[in-house]
Amino acid sequence: MTPFAVLLIALQTGCAAETGNDMPSPPALWTQDCPTEQPELRMVDVGEVTLQVACMGSGPTLVMLHGFPEYWYGGWEVARRLASDFRVLLPDQRGYNLSDKPSGLDPYRLQPLTDDIVGLIGAVSEEPVLLMAHDWGGAIGWQVAAQHGDLLRGLVIANAPHPDVFARELAENPDQQSASSYVLLLTSDNAEKTLSANDFGVLSYMMGDALSDEELLLYKEAWGQPGALTGMLNWYRANFDGLSLVLGDQPAVVDVPTRVLWGMQDTALLPGNLVGLENYVADLEVEEFPEASHWLLHERPEEVAASVRAFAAGL
């Protein structure tokens, strides 16, 4: 069975059945092992919102956070390679696909997004977890590690700059400013119209060769969910002022063991984001992938999975 067929089965089977009780009951911890061949999908109450979460495999819990313009499937190729070693959970983050989509910008600032993942970890594991995150998911991963390091065994970041380092690069590096100019489109009032035109042509172009034609159909279904485009874009609108990143007062200093994986051909997040990272991360390893782009998890899933296994083995 192809990975695409497996995904279609999972999407058709949907989420956990309703209990039929009239009275609400406290949410139960979801700590059970999950299938290894296809993801189990559930809606998980994480506090302020409910997130759709895919789960695969058994073993120590690994939570994987996607970025823009993806959804839980962004970690699929890596997750299915790790399902024999880990119990892998992949949420649709707030605003994406089938997860809740609050209105306004305040719900999409870094702190509520961070709180979602803190709540998710508490709902799916009684032990510290391994957290892996890409792109915008990485921005949240850094925050979770800085604020709630006790919840994590370790942190794996893939092409996601530390917020303080990224803020420096946006302020001081003209090349990064140019590379990030697309943010002005994504924060504009007509972004939804532009991105949805021509059957999501701009988003398809952004993903490039990272997706097969079959996978692109799944992504278009996720992008087309009611309110999803606005929810996705509100991550940018809530956390950027022009090309300046809006941050809190305290630097995000991380004491959790951290491995950073970086596709060096990333044209949106430049390698300058690795410079000075050690000033914010006490226990840091950096692994460079010279020929990979921003879509590292799609292009090098076997190598990424092997790196995660090796990192986890040393914790």
C-alpha positions as CSV (number, residue, x, y, z in Angstrom):
1,M,0.0,0.0,0.0
2,T,1.4,3.4,-1.0
3,P,1.8,6.2,1.6
4,F,-0.9,8.2,-0.3
5,A,-3.3,5.3,0.0
6,V,-2.6,5.0,3.7
7,L,-3.3,8.7,4.1
8,L,-6.6,8.5,2.2
9,I,-7.7,5.6,4.5
10,A,-6.8,7.7,7.6
11,L,-8.6,10.8,6.3
12,Q,-11.7,8.7,5.5
13,T,-11.8,7.0,8.9
14,G,-11.7,10.3,10.7
15,C,-11.5,11.0,14.4
16,A,-12.4,9.0,17.5
17,A,-16.1,8.1,17.8
18,E,-18.3,10.1,20.1
19,T,-19.2,8.6,23.5
20,G,-22.9,9.4,23.3
21,N,-22.9,10.8,26.9
22,D,-25.0,13.9,27.4
23,M,-22.7,15.1,30.3
24,P,-19.2,16.2,29.3
25,S,-16.4,14.2,31.0
26,P,-12.9,15.4,31.7
27,P,-10.6,14.8,28.8
28,A,-8.6,11.6,29.3
29,L,-4.9,11.3,28.7
30,W,-4.1,9.9,25.3
31,T,-1.1,7.7,26.1
32,Q,-2.0,4.5,24.2
33,D,0.2,3.2,21.4
34,C,-1.0,4.0,17.9
35,P,-1.0,2.1,14.6
36,T,2.3,1.8,12.8
37,E,1.0,1.6,9.2
38,Q,-1.5,4.4,9.2
39,P,-2.1,7.4,11.4
40,E,-4.9,7.5,14.0
41,L,-6.7,10.9,14.0
42,R,-8.2,12.4,17.1
43,M,-9.4,15.8,18.2
44,V,-7.5,16.8,21.4
45,D,-8.6,19.5,23.8
46,V,-5.4,21.4,24.6
47,G,-6.9,24.1,26.7
48,E,-8.1,27.1,24.8
49,V,-8.6,25.3,21.5
50,T,-9.0,21.8,20.2
51,L,-6.4,20.4,17.7
52,Q,-6.6,17.6,15.3
53,V,-3.7,15.2,16.0
54,A,-2.4,12.3,14.0
55,C,-0.6,9.5,15.9
56,M,1.6,6.7,14.7
57,G,3.7,4.0,16.4
58,S,4.8,3.0,19.9
59,G,7.6,3.9,22.2
60,P,8.8,7.2,23.7
61,T,6.6,10.1,22.6
62,L,7.8,12.3,19.8
63,V,5.7,15.4,19.0
64,M,6.3,17.0,15.6
65,L,5.2,20.5,14.7
66,H,4.7,21.6,11.2
67,G,5.2,25.1,9.7
68,F,3.6,27.2,6.9
69,P,1.9,26.3,4.6
70,E,1.7,22.7,5.8
71,Y,-0.4,20.8,8.2
72,W,0.2,17.5,10.2
73,Y,1.1,15.7,7.0
74,G,4.3,17.8,6.8
75,G,6.0,15.3,9.0
76,W,4.5,12.2,7.5
77,E,7.6,10.9,5.6
78,V,9.8,11.2,8.7
79,A,7.1,10.0,11.1
80,R,6.4,6.8,9.2
81,R,10.1,6.0,9.3
82,L,10.1,6.5,13.1
83,A,6.9,4.8,14.0
84,S,8.8,1.6,15.0
85,D,10.9,3.6,17.4
86,F,8.6,6.3,18.7
87,R,5.0,7.1,19.4
88,V,4.8,10.1,17.0
89,L,2.1,12.7,17.4
90,L,1.6,15.3,14.7
91,P,-0.9,18.1,15.4
92,D,-2.6,20.5,13.0
93,Q,-1.6,23.6,14.8
94,R,-4.1,26.3,15.7
95,G,-5.7,27.8,12.5
96,Y,-4.7,25.0,10.3
97,N,-6.7,22.3,8.5
98,L,-9.3,20.8,10.9
99,S,-8.0,22.4,14.1
100,D,-9.9,25.3,15.8
101,K,-9.5,28.7,14.1
102,P,-10.2,31.5,16.6
103,S,-11.0,34.9,15.1
104,G,-8.8,38.0,15.4
105,L,-5.0,38.3,15.7
106,D,-4.4,38.0,19.5
107,P,-5.0,34.2,19.5
108,Y,-2.2,33.8,17.0
109,R,0.6,35.5,18.9
110,L,3.5,33.4,20.1
111,Q,2.3,32.9,23.6
112,P,-1.1,31.3,22.9
113,L,0.5,29.2,20.2
114,T,3.1,28.0,22.7
115,D,0.4,27.3,25.3
116,D,-1.3,25.0,22.8
117,I,1.7,22.7,22.5
118,V,2.2,22.8,26.3
119,G,-1.4,21.7,26.7
120,L,-0.9,19.0,24.0
121,I,2.1,17.5,25.7
122,G,0.2,17.3,28.9
123,A,-2.7,15.6,27.1
124,V,-0.6,12.9,25.4
125,S,2.2,12.0,27.7
126,E,2.9,11.6,31.4
127,E,6.7,11.8,30.7
128,P,8.9,14.4,29.1
129,V,8.7,14.2,25.3
130,L,11.1,14.7,22.4
131,L,9.9,17.7,20.4
132,M,10.7,18.2,16.7
133,A,9.7,21.3,14.8
134,H,10.0,22.9,11.4
135,D,9.6,26.5,10.2
136,W,6.8,28.2,12.2
137,G,6.5,25.1,14.3
138,G,10.2,25.7,15.2
139,A,9.4,29.1,16.5
140,I,6.9,27.5,18.9
141,G,9.4,24.7,19.7
142,W,12.0,27.2,20.8
143,Q,9.4,28.9,23.0
144,V,8.3,25.6,24.6
145,A,11.9,24.7,25.3
146,A,12.7,28.1,26.9
147,Q,9.5,28.3,29.0
148,H,8.8,24.6,29.8
149,G,12.1,22.8,29.4
150,D,10.9,20.3,32.1
151,L,8.4,18.9,29.6
152,L,11.1,18.0,27.0
153,R,13.7,15.2,26.8
154,G,15.2,17.0,23.9
155,L,14.5,19.4,21.0
156,V,15.1,18.8,17.3
157,I,14.7,21.9,15.1
158,A,14.6,21.8,11.3
159,N,15.1,25.0,9.3
160,A,13.5,27.2,12.0
161,P,15.5,30.1,13.3
162,H,15.7,30.9,17.0
163,P,13.4,33.9,17.4
164,D,16.0,36.2,18.8
165,V,18.6,35.3,16.2
166,F,16.0,35.7,13.4
167,A,15.0,39.2,14.8
168,R,18.7,40.2,14.6
169,E,19.0,38.9,11.1
170,L,15.9,40.8,10.0
171,A,17.2,44.0,11.6
172,E,20.8,43.7,10.4
173,N,21.2,41.4,7.4
174,P,20.0,42.9,4.0
175,D,20.1,39.4,2.5
176,Q,17.7,38.0,5.1
177,Q,15.5,41.1,4.7
178,S,15.3,40.4,1.0
179,A,14.7,36.7,1.5
180,S,11.8,37.5,3.9
181,S,10.1,40.1,1.7
182,Y,7.3,37.6,1.0
183,V,6.1,38.3,4.5
184,L,4.7,41.6,3.2
185,L,2.4,39.7,0.9
186,L,1.3,37.2,3.6
187,T,0.4,40.0,6.0
188,S,-1.5,42.1,3.4
189,D,-5.3,42.5,3.3
190,N,-5.6,40.7,0.0
191,A,-3.4,37.7,1.0
192,E,-6.3,35.2,1.1
193,K,-7.4,36.2,-2.4
194,T,-3.9,36.0,-3.8
195,L,-3.1,32.6,-2.3
196,S,-6.4,31.0,-3.2
197,A,-6.3,32.2,-6.8
198,N,-5.7,29.6,-9.6
199,D,-6.4,26.7,-7.2
200,F,-3.9,27.8,-4.6
201,G,-1.3,28.4,-7.3
202,V,1.0,30.6,-5.1
203,L,1.1,28.0,-2.3
204,S,1.7,25.2,-4.7
205,Y,4.6,27.2,-6.1
206,M,6.0,27.8,-2.6
207,M,6.1,24.0,-2.0
208,G,7.8,23.4,-5.3
209,D,9.0,19.9,-5.9
210,A,8.6,19.0,-2.2
211,L,5.2,17.4,-2.9
212,S,4.0,14.8,-5.5
213,D,0.9,15.5,-7.5
214,E,-1.1,13.2,-5.2
215,E,0.2,14.9,-2.1
216,L,-0.6,18.3,-3.5
217,L,-4.3,17.2,-3.6
218,L,-4.2,16.5,0.1
219,Y,-2.6,19.9,0.8
220,K,-5.2,21.7,-1.3
221,E,-7.9,20.0,0.7
222,A,-6.3,21.3,3.9
223,W,-5.8,24.8,2.5
224,G,-9.4,24.9,1.5
225,Q,-10.9,24.1,4.9
226,P,-13.2,27.0,6.0
227,G,-11.2,29.7,7.6
228,A,-7.9,27.9,7.2
229,L,-6.2,30.4,4.9
230,T,-7.0,33.2,7.3
231,G,-5.9,31.1,10.3
232,M,-2.6,30.3,8.6
233,L,-1.9,33.8,7.6
234,N,-2.8,35.2,11.0
235,W,0.4,33.6,12.4
236,Y,2.3,36.2,10.2
237,R,-0.1,39.1,10.9
238,A,0.1,38.6,14.6
239,N,3.8,38.2,14.9
240,F,5.3,40.6,12.3
241,D,5.3,44.4,12.1
242,G,6.4,44.9,8.6
243,L,9.6,42.9,8.4
244,S,10.2,43.1,12.1
245,L,9.5,40.1,14.3
246,V,7.4,40.9,17.4
247,L,9.0,39.4,20.5
248,G,8.6,39.5,24.2
249,D,11.0,41.2,26.5
250,Q,13.0,38.1,27.6
251,P,15.4,36.2,25.3
252,A,14.4,32.6,24.7
253,V,17.4,30.8,26.5
254,V,17.2,27.1,26.1
255,D,18.7,24.5,28.5
256,V,17.2,21.5,26.8
257,P,19.6,19.3,24.7
258,T,19.0,20.6,21.2
259,R,19.9,19.3,17.7
260,V,19.4,21.8,14.8
261,L,19.1,20.3,11.3
262,W,19.5,22.8,8.5
263,G,19.0,22.5,4.7
264,M,21.7,24.9,3.5
265,Q,19.9,25.7,0.2
266,D,17.0,27.3,2.1
267,T,16.3,30.6,0.2
268,A,13.8,31.9,2.8
269,L,15.7,31.3,6.0
270,L,19.4,31.9,5.3
271,P,22.4,30.2,7.1
272,G,23.1,33.4,9.0
273,N,20.4,32.2,11.3
274,L,22.9,29.7,12.6
275,V,25.4,32.3,13.6
276,G,25.5,33.0,17.4
277,L,22.9,30.3,18.1
278,E,25.2,28.9,20.8
279,N,24.6,32.1,22.8
280,Y,21.0,31.0,23.3
281,V,21.3,27.2,23.6
282,A,23.5,25.7,26.2
283,D,23.6,22.1,24.8
284,L,23.7,22.5,21.0
285,E,24.5,20.3,18.0
286,V,24.1,21.6,14.4
287,E,23.9,19.2,11.5
288,E,24.0,20.8,8.0
289,F,22.5,19.3,4.9
290,P,24.5,21.0,2.1
291,E,22.2,20.0,-0.8
292,A,18.8,20.3,1.0
293,S,16.4,23.2,0.9
294,H,13.8,24.6,3.3
295,W,11.8,21.4,2.7
296,L,14.3,19.2,4.4
297,L,11.8,16.8,5.9
298,H,10.4,16.1,2.5
299,E,13.7,15.9,0.6
300,R,15.8,13.9,3.2
301,P,13.3,11.9,5.3
302,E,15.6,8.9,5.7
303,E,18.6,11.0,6.9
304,V,16.4,13.1,9.1
305,A,14.9,10.1,10.8
306,A,18.3,8.6,11.3
307,S,19.5,11.8,12.9
308,V,16.5,11.9,15.3
309,R,17.2,8.3,16.3
310,A,20.8,9.0,17.0
311,F,20.0,12.2,18.9
312,A,17.4,10.4,21.1
313,A,19.8,7.5,21.8
314,G,22.2,10.0,23.4
315,L,19.7,11.7,25.7
